[in-house]
Amino acid sequence: MSWTLTVIIICLLLLLLFTWQEFSRADKRRLIWRIIALWLAVGALACIILPLSYTTQTNISDGTKAVLLTKGFDINSIPAKVAVFTIDKAIQQKYPKAKLIGSTEELTYSKPLITHLQILGHGLNKYELEPLSKLHVSFNAPEPATGYTSVNWPAKIKAGNIFPLQGSYLNKSKKPVKLLLKGLNTSLDSTSIAPGTSSFQLNTTPKLKGPVVYHLLALSGYDTLSNDAVPIQILPTQPVKVLLLNAAPNFENRFLKNWLGENGYAVASRATISKDKSSTEFVNMDKLNLQRIDAGILNRFDLVVGDLSTLKTLSPAESSALRNEVTQKGLGVIVKADSSDNVPTWLQHDFPVNTLGLKEQPSVALTLQGKATKTAKLNIEASYVSYRNNTQTLVADAQNHGLAATNIAGSGNIIFTTLNHTYAWLLTGNKNDYAALWSLLISKAAKQSSPAYSWKVITPVPNIEQPVNFICSGATSEAAVSVNSEKLSPFQSSILPYQWKIHYNTLTKGWQQTNFGSKGEDWMYIYDAKHWNGIKNLIKINETKEYATKSIQKLSVTKQIQQKTQSEVPKVWFYIILLLACTFLWIERKFSIQL
């Protein structure tokens, strides 16, 4: 039973009791006045006990201004004679004049009424800004400090693949800053950032499997400026099954077959020797009959790599089966350009090839998608793939000529390349560039397996200081979601029925084991509060700046905005009524006895 209801019931019982007593008195003089006084006394007593308020319309201009301090504020920028608040205990200890409040929502019903709020420091997160919708919010963003201005890396990679970490760093000092990527107390890669803003990329090839945490250090001489966690999940490699179709045996195909086999790929190779004769080889897989390429054969592979001339000479039935597997089932194809005729084919439709007027093969360094550094020089054909709006360039030369491009064909991907002498790198011992090139092409083209479910963390840099929001996808019925065996209550999307939104609070940092129904487990990382402070501050600055801009635009729509507020009824009036009623009853009883 609520307190309000309890008070009302007690007061009603008192009214009935006192009214009965008055009716039971022998003296009936002034009975109506005595009952009125009793009702007023009991009613005033109830109003004193219960909180009473009423709704009023208040103009924005009639309110007061206040300041909210957040991390990174400048004490000299606090205006005088203005109420100062903060939601951070550390700030309140640093600036005792600031009043500590539990949340930003308290600012909307504080007394006196606040209508203009100035935010100092790095600002607030989006969920902290939402309660301030009725206030005029202003914000002056501070100057960015030395540190990361952006950073990005894949949350999951397959074992053996290159792990790229990219970003930009603002160095406001006069000395260079060294960025060092470490894992298991081992230096994996490093780069130097000169004074100013510079982009960077660090790479490593993970050997372990499962959830691991690397660390990115920013060093200035012997001083460590920052040490931030870089969590990644290293997934076990499912061997990609590759079918090589060649017009004739050659060095390029032989070295590719050997490299694929050495790196765990399942390879089947068919090379034409004469009109009705071909040779086949198999690595890391059982033998198959490759004389006829039909749907049953193609369904066993994730990727087909073939010369354009070979793919053109497939029979109509074979070509139809290949096209169906690509467009309907996601099979990937890498087409290597050669000197075949100019008869158009669906594999080359989006990849027109232009020839440069050069007598000799040029030797150039290549730019690979996702890599900041160029490869060693390689002899290439004097031809390139012309760019089209629906294609994406994967490999280019110094003049930005496309040497390998990709396009989506239904459910699958097609890559067209003019590179036919990549084995030259291996002949000179350059295994890294060779592996980087073919890993890129294969990862972009190979058939992708669709996971039964997926997780996506919406909250940037989730940490123990704030709630974490993430999305699960993959279920059409109610999902049983848990984190560290703690069951959560997901909210199903009204637009996408297979998508579920989860709100999660935790005081545990590090890897969190997540489960989605009976479909297996995944991992989510919760950062320590001290990690990626620069990135978190930039996010707060941008979100607060955007919110303040919208707040100004909203106020400029009308000349004067009114806000509904709850005002408390002054208790003094009820004390006066109670006093007058009791005085009347006391005087009336005294004179009745004397008479």
C-alpha positions in Angstrom: 0.0 0.0 0.0 1.4 3.4 -1.0 2.1 6.2 1.5 -0.5 8.5 -0.1 -3.3 5.9 0.1 -2.4 5.2 3.8 -2.6 8.9 4.7 -6.0 9.3 3.0 -7.5 6.2 4.7 -6.3 7.4 8.2 -7.7 10.9 7.6 -11.0 9.5 6.5 -11.3 7.4 9.6 -10.4 10.4 11.7 -13.2 12.4 9.9 -15.7 9.7 10.6 -14.7 9.4 14.3 -14.7 13.2 15.0 -18.0 13.7 13.1 -19.7 10.9 15.1 -18.4 12.4 18.3 -19.8 15.8 17.4 -23.2 14.3 16.5 -23.2 12.5 19.9 -22.7 15.7 22.0 -25.8 16.9 23.8 -25.1 20.5 22.9 -26.2 20.9 19.3 -25.5 24.6 19.0 -23.0 25.6 16.3 -22.9 21.9 15.1 -22.5 22.7 11.4 -19.6 25.1 12.2 -17.9 22.5 14.4 -18.1 19.9 11.6 -16.8 22.3 9.0 -13.8 23.2 11.4 -13.1 19.5 11.9 -13.1 18.8 8.2 -10.8 21.7 7.5 -8.4 20.6 10.3 -8.2 17.0 9.1 -7.9 18.2 5.5 -5.1 20.7 6.3 -3.3 17.9 8.2 -3.5 15.6 5.2 -2.2 18.4 2.9 0.7 19.0 5.2 1.7 15.4 5.2 1.2 14.8 1.5 3.3 16.5 -1.2 1.0 18.6 -3.3 2.0 20.3 -6.6 0.4 21.9 -9.7 1.4 22.3 -13.3 2.3 25.7 -14.7 3.6 27.1 -18.0 7.0 28.8 -17.7 8.7 30.8 -20.4 12.2 29.7 -21.3 13.4 33.3 -20.7 12.0 33.2 -17.2 14.3 30.4 -16.1 17.9 30.6 -14.8 21.2 29.6 -16.3 23.5 26.8 -14.9 26.8 25.2 -15.7 27.5 21.5 -15.9 31.1 20.5 -15.5 32.5 17.4 -17.3 35.9 15.9 -17.6 38.4 18.2 -19.3 36.8 21.5 -18.1 38.9 24.6 -17.6 38.4 26.1 -14.2 39.0 29.6 -15.6 36.1 29.2 -18.0 33.4 28.9 -15.3 31.2 32.0 -15.2 30.6 33.9 -12.0 27.3 33.9 -10.0 25.9 30.8 -11.8 24.8 27.5 -10.3 27.4 24.9 -11.0 26.6 21.1 -11.2 28.5 17.9 -12.0 27.7 14.2 -12.2 31.4 13.2 -11.5 32.6 12.8 -8.0 36.2 13.5 -9.0 35.2 16.8 -10.5 33.3 17.7 -7.3 36.4 17.0 -5.2 38.5 19.1 -7.6 35.9 22.0 -7.6 33.9 21.8 -4.3 31.6 24.7 -5.3 30.0 22.3 -7.9 26.9 20.5 -6.6 27.1 16.7 -7.2 23.9 15.3 -8.7 23.1 11.7 -9.5 22.1 12.2 -13.2 21.5 14.9 -15.8 17.7 14.3 -15.3 17.9 16.1 -12.0 18.7 19.3 -13.8 15.2 19.3 -15.4 13.3 19.7 -12.1 15.8 21.5 -10.0 14.8 24.6 -8.0 15.0 27.3 -9.1 14.0 26.2 -12.6 17.0 25.8 -15.1 16.3 26.5 -18.7 19.8 27.4 -20.1 22.6 24.9 -19.5 26.2 25.5 -20.5 28.3 22.3 -20.6 32.0 22.7 -20.0 34.7 20.0 -20.7 34.5 17.1 -23.1 30.7 16.8 -22.8 28.3 13.9 -22.3 27.4 10.7 -23.9 24.2 10.4 -25.9 22.3 8.6 -23.1 23.3 11.4 -20.7 22.1 14.1 -23.1 18.7 12.6 -23.7 17.1 13.9 -20.5 18.0 17.5 -21.4 15.5 17.8 -24.2 13.6 20.6 -22.4 16.7 22.7 -21.8 18.6 25.2 -24.0 22.0 23.5 -24.2 25.2 25.4 -25.2 28.6 23.8 -25.6 32.1 25.1 -26.5 34.2 22.2 -27.6 37.8 22.3 -26.2 40.9 22.0 -28.3 41.8 18.3 -29.0 44.7 17.0 -27.0 47.6 14.9 -28.2 46.4 11.4 -28.9 44.4 9.3 -31.3 41.8 11.0 -33.5 40.5 7.8 -35.1 41.3 4.1 -34.9 39.9 1.0 -36.5 40.6 -2.7 -36.7 38.5 -5.8 -37.5 36.9 -7.4 -34.5 37.3 -10.9 -36.0 39.9 -12.4 -38.3 40.8 -15.9 -39.4 44.0 -17.4 -38.2 46.9 -16.8 -40.6 45.3 -13.7 -42.1 47.0 -10.3 -41.8 45.6 -8.2 -38.9 45.5 -4.5 -39.9 45.2 -1.7 -37.3 44.6 1.7 -38.9 44.0 5.2 -37.6 45.3 8.8 -37.2 47.2 10.4 -34.4 47.5 14.1 -33.4 51.0 14.8 -32.1 51.1 18.3 -30.6 54.6 18.0 -29.3 57.8 18.9 -31.0 59.1 15.3 -30.7 58.1 12.2 -32.7 55.8 9.7 -31.0 56.3 6.0 -31.5 53.3 3.8 -31.8 54.0 0.2 -30.8 51.7 -2.8 -31.3 52.4 -5.5 -28.7 51.0 -9.0 -28.0 52.1 -11.4 -25.3 54.9 -9.0 -24.3 56.3 -9.2 -27.9 56.6 -6.2 -30.2 54.6 -7.0 -33.4 54.9 -3.8 -35.4 55.7 -0.1 -34.9 55.7 3.3 -36.6 56.7 6.8 -35.9 54.4 9.9 -35.8 56.0 13.2 -36.7 54.6 16.4 -35.1 51.2 17.2 -36.5 48.4 14.8 -37.6 49.4 11.6 -39.3 47.6 8.5 -40.4 49.2 5.1 -39.6 48.8 1.4 -40.2 50.2 -1.5 -38.2 50.1 -5.1 -39.3 50.7 -8.5 -37.8 49.7 -12.1 -38.6 48.2 -13.7 -35.4 49.3 -17.3 -34.7 47.0 -18.0 -31.7 43.3 -18.8 -31.8 40.4 -17.5 -29.7 39.9 -14.2 -28.0 43.1 -12.3 -27.4 44.1 -8.8 -26.4 46.9 -6.8 -28.1 48.1 -3.5 -26.7 48.8 -0.3 -28.7 51.4 1.9 -26.9 52.2 5.6 -27.6 55.7 6.3 -26.5 57.7 9.6 -26.3 61.2 8.8 -25.5 61.1 6.8 -22.2 57.6 8.0 -21.4 54.4 6.0 -22.1 51.7 8.4 -23.2 49.0 5.8 -23.5 48.5 2.0 -23.3 45.2 0.9 -24.9 43.7 -2.6 -25.3 43.1 -3.9 -28.8 40.8 -7.0 -28.5 40.3 -9.3 -31.4 38.8 -12.8 -31.9 41.0 -15.1 -34.0 38.8 -17.7 -35.6 39.9 -21.1 -36.7 40.5 -21.3 -40.4 38.1 -23.3 -42.5 40.2 -24.5 -45.4 39.1 -22.8 -48.6 38.6 -25.2 -51.5 40.0 -23.9 -54.7 39.6 -25.2 -58.3 42.3 -24.1 -60.7 41.4 -24.3 -64.4 44.3 -23.6 -66.8 44.7 -23.5 -70.5 48.1 -25.0 -70.2 50.7 -25.8 -67.4 52.8 -22.7 -66.6 54.9 -21.3 -63.8 52.2 -18.9 -62.5 49.7 -21.7 -61.9 52.3 -24.1 -60.5 53.6 -21.7 -57.9 50.1 -20.7 -57.0 49.1 -24.4 -56.5 52.1 -25.0 -54.3 51.5 -21.9 -52.2 47.9 -22.7 -51.7 48.7 -26.3 -50.6 51.5 -25.2 -48.2 49.0 -22.7 -46.5 46.3 -25.3 -45.9 44.0 -24.7 -48.9 42.3 -27.6 -50.5 43.3 -27.5 -54.2 42.2 -29.3 -57.3 44.0 -28.3 -60.6 43.2 -29.1 -64.2 45.5 -28.1 -67.0 44.8 -28.7 -70.7 47.7 -30.6 -72.4 46.1 -31.2 -75.8 42.6 -31.1 -77.3 41.2 -34.1 -75.6 43.7 -34.5 -72.8 44.3 -32.8 -69.5 46.3 -33.3 -66.4 44.9 -33.1 -62.9 46.5 -32.6 -59.5 45.0 -32.6 -56.0 46.4 -31.2 -52.8 44.9 -31.6 -49.3 41.7 -33.2 -50.8 40.5 -36.4 -52.4 40.6 -37.0 -56.1 37.7 -36.0 -58.3 36.8 -36.5 -61.9 37.4 -33.1 -63.5 36.8 -34.0 -67.1 33.4 -32.4 -66.9 32.7 -29.3 -64.8 29.1 -29.5 -63.6 27.1 -28.3 -60.6 28.0 -31.4 -58.6 31.8 -30.6 -59.0 31.4 -26.8 -58.5 29.4 -27.2 -55.3 32.4 -28.8 -53.7 34.5 -25.6 -54.0 34.5 -22.1 -52.6 36.6 -20.5 -55.4 37.4 -21.0 -59.1 40.6 -19.5 -60.4 41.0 -19.7 -64.2 42.4 -18.2 -67.3 39.9 -16.2 -69.3 40.5 -18.4 -72.4 39.9 -21.5 -70.4 36.6 -20.2 -68.9 35.5 -19.1 -72.4 36.0 -22.6 -73.8 33.7 -24.2 -71.3 30.8 -26.0 -72.9 27.4 -24.2 -72.7 26.3 -26.7 -70.0 29.5 -26.1 -68.0 29.3 -22.3 -68.4 25.6 -22.3 -67.3 26.4 -24.4 -64.2 29.3 -22.0 -63.3 27.1 -19.0 -63.7 24.3 -20.5 -61.6 26.7 -21.5 -58.8 28.1 -17.9 -58.7 24.9 -16.0 -58.9 22.7 -18.3 -56.8 25.1 -20.1 -54.3 27.9 -17.6 -53.8 30.8 -19.3 -55.6 33.7 -16.9 -56.2 35.7 -16.6 -59.4 39.1 -15.1 -60.1 39.6 -14.5 -63.8 43.1 -14.0 -65.1 43.3 -12.0 -68.3 45.2 -13.5 -71.3 45.5 -13.1 -75.0 42.1 -14.8 -75.8 39.8 -13.5 -78.5 37.6 -10.5 -77.9 34.3 -12.4 -77.8 32.4 -11.0 -74.9 31.5 -13.2 -71.9 29.5 -12.6 -68.7 32.7 -13.0 -66.7 34.3 -10.0 -68.3 31.2 -7.9 -68.9 32.1 -5.4 -66.1 35.9 -5.4 -66.6 36.9 -3.7 -69.9 40.7 -4.1 -70.5 42.7 -1.3 -72.0 46.2 -1.7 -73.4 49.1 0.7 -72.9 51.3 1.5 -75.9 54.5 0.1 -74.3 57.1 -2.1 -76.0 58.3 -3.8 -72.8 56.6 -5.0 -69.7 56.8 -2.2 -67.0 58.2 -3.0 -63.6 56.1 -1.2 -61.0 55.3 -1.3 -57.2 51.7 -2.2 -56.5 49.2 -0.7 -54.1 47.0 -3.3 -52.3 43.7 -2.4 -50.8 44.0 -2.0 -47.1 47.8 -1.6 -47.1 49.5 1.7 -46.5 52.9 0.5 -47.9 53.5 -0.5 -51.5 54.9 -3.9 -52.6 58.2 -4.6 -54.2 58.4 -4.0 -57.9 56.9 -6.6 -60.3 56.9 -7.0 -64.0 53.3 -6.6 -65.2 51.4 -6.7 -68.5 51.0 -3.4 -70.3 47.2 -3.5 -69.8 44.8 -2.6 -67.0 41.2 -2.9 -66.0 39.2 0.2 -66.6 37.2 1.5 -63.6 33.4 1.4 -63.6 30.9 2.6 -61.0 29.9 -0.9 -60.0 33.4 -2.3 -59.6 36.0 -1.9 -56.8 39.7 -1.7 -57.5 41.8 -4.1 -55.3 45.3 -3.7 -56.8 46.7 -0.6 -58.6 50.0 0.7 -60.0 51.5 4.1 -59.3 49.3 5.8 -62.0 46.3 4.3 -60.3 45.6 1.9 -63.2 43.5 -1.0 -61.9 45.3 -4.3 -62.1 42.7 -6.3 -60.2 39.1 -5.3 -59.7 36.0 -7.0 -58.2 32.3 -6.9 -58.7 29.3 -8.6 -57.1 27.5 -11.1 -59.3 24.3 -12.2 -57.6 25.3 -14.0 -54.4 29.0 -14.4 -55.5 32.0 -12.2 -56.4 34.0 -12.0 -59.5 37.6 -10.7 -59.6 39.3 -9.8 -62.9 43.1 -9.3 -62.9 45.8 -8.7 -65.5 48.6 -9.9 -63.2 50.1 -13.1 -64.6 53.7 -13.1 -63.3 53.3 -12.9 -59.5 55.5 -16.0 -59.1 58.5 -13.7 -59.8 58.2 -12.5 -56.2 58.7 -16.0 -55.0 61.7 -16.5 -57.2 63.4 -13.6 -55.5 62.3 -14.8 -52.0 59.6 -12.2 -51.5 57.0 -14.4 -49.8 55.3 -11.5 -48.0 54.1 -9.6 -51.0 53.0 -12.7 -52.8 51.0 -13.9 -49.7 49.5 -10.4 -49.2 48.3 -10.2 -52.8 46.8 -13.7 -53.1 45.3 -13.5 -49.6 43.6 -10.3 -50.6 42.2 -11.7 -53.8 41.0 -15.0 -52.3 39.4 -13.4 -49.2 37.5 -11.0 -51.5 36.3 -13.7 -54.0 35.8 -16.9 -52.0 32.4 -18.1 -51.0 31.4 -16.7 -47.6 29.6 -18.9 -45.1 26.7 -17.1 -43.4 26.9 -17.4 -39.5 23.8 -18.7 -37.8 23.8 -15.5 -35.7 25.8 -12.4 -35.2 26.6 -9.8 -32.5 27.1 -6.1 -33.0 28.1 -3.7 -30.2 26.5 -0.3 -30.8 28.1 1.5 -27.9 31.5 2.9 -29.0 34.4 1.8 -26.7 32.1 -0.1 -24.3 33.5 0.2 -20.7 32.4 -0.3 -17.1 31.4 3.3 -16.7 28.4 3.2 -19.0 25.6 0.9 -20.2 26.4 -1.2 -23.2 23.9 -1.6 -26.1 24.3 -4.3 -28.7 22.3 -6.1 -31.3 21.8 -9.9 -31.9 20.7 -11.1 -35.3 19.6 -14.5 -36.4 16.5 -15.6 -34.6 12.8 -15.2 -35.7 11.4 -16.4 -32.3 12.1 -15.1 -28.9 15.8 -15.3 -28.2 17.4 -16.5 -25.0 20.3 -14.1 -24.6 22.9 -14.3 -21.8 26.2 -12.7 -20.9 28.5 -14.6 -18.5 25.5 -16.9 -17.8 23.4 -13.9 -16.8 20.1 -14.0 -18.6 19.1 -10.7 -20.3 15.8 -9.4 -21.6 16.1 -8.5 -25.3 13.7 -6.3 -27.2 12.7 -7.5 -30.7 13.0 -5.0 -33.5 9.6 -3.9 -34.9 11.1 -3.6 -38.4 13.5 -6.6 -38.5 11.9 -9.6 -36.6 15.2 -11.5 -36.6 17.0 -8.7 -34.8 17.1 -8.2 -31.0 18.3 -5.2 -29.0 20.0 -5.7 -25.6 20.8 -3.2 -22.9 23.6 -4.4 -20.6 25.3 -3.0 -17.5 28.4 -4.6 -16.1 31.2 -3.9 -13.5 33.4 -6.6 -15.1 36.0 -5.6 -17.6 37.7 -7.9 -20.2 36.1 -10.6 -22.3 32.5 -11.4 -21.7 31.1 -14.7 -22.9 27.8 -14.3 -24.8 25.2 -16.8 -25.8 22.4 -16.5 -28.2 19.8 -19.2 -27.8 21.2 -22.7 -28.6 23.4 -21.4 -31.4 26.7 -21.4 -29.7 28.8 -18.8 -27.9 30.6 -15.6 -28.9 32.7 -13.0 -27.0 32.3 -9.3 -26.3 35.0 -7.1 -24.8 34.4 -4.5 -22.1 37.3 -2.0 -21.8 38.8 -0.6 -18.7 37.7 3.0 -17.9 41.3 4.3 -18.6 41.5 2.8 -22.1 41.0 4.9 -25.3 40.3 8.1 -23.3 41.2 10.3 -26.3 38.7 8.5 -28.6 36.0 8.5 -25.9 36.5 12.2 -25.4 36.2 12.9 -29.1 33.0 10.9 -29.2 31.5 12.9 -26.3 32.6 16.2 -27.9 31.0 15.3 -31.3 27.8 14.1 -29.7 27.5 17.1 -27.4 28.3 19.5 -30.2 25.6 17.9 -32.4 23.1 18.0 -29.5 23.8 21.7 -28.7 23.4 22.6 -32.4 20.0 20.9 -32.6 19.0 22.6 -29.3 19.8 26.1 -30.8 17.9 25.3 -34.0 14.9 24.1 -32.0 14.8 27.4 -30.0 15.1 29.5 -33.1 11.8 28.0 -34.5 9.7 30.1 -32.1 10.3 33.4 -30.4 9.4 32.1 -27.0 9.0 28.5 -25.8 7.0 27.5 -22.8 7.8 24.6 -20.6 5.4 22.7 -18.3 6.8 22.5 -14.8 5.5 21.1 -11.5 5.3 23.7 -8.7 4.8 22.7 -5.1 1.9 24.2 -3.1 3.3 26.2 -0.2 2.7 24.3 3.1 2.2 27.6 5.1 -1.4 28.0 4.0 -2.3 24.6 5.4 -0.6 25.3 8.7 -2.7 28.5 9.0 -5.9 26.6 8.2 -5.1 23.9 10.7 -4.3 26.5 13.4 -7.5 28.5 12.8 -9.7 25.4 12.8 -8.1 24.1 16.0 -8.4 27.5 17.6 -12.1 27.7 16.8 -12.8 24.2 18.2 -10.9 25.0 21.4 -12.7 28.3 22.0 -16.1 26.8 21.1 -15.6 23.9 23.6 -14.4 26.2 26.4 -17.4 28.6 26.1 -19.8 25.7 25.9 -18.4 24.3 29.2 -18.7 27.7 30.9 -22.2 28.2 29.8 
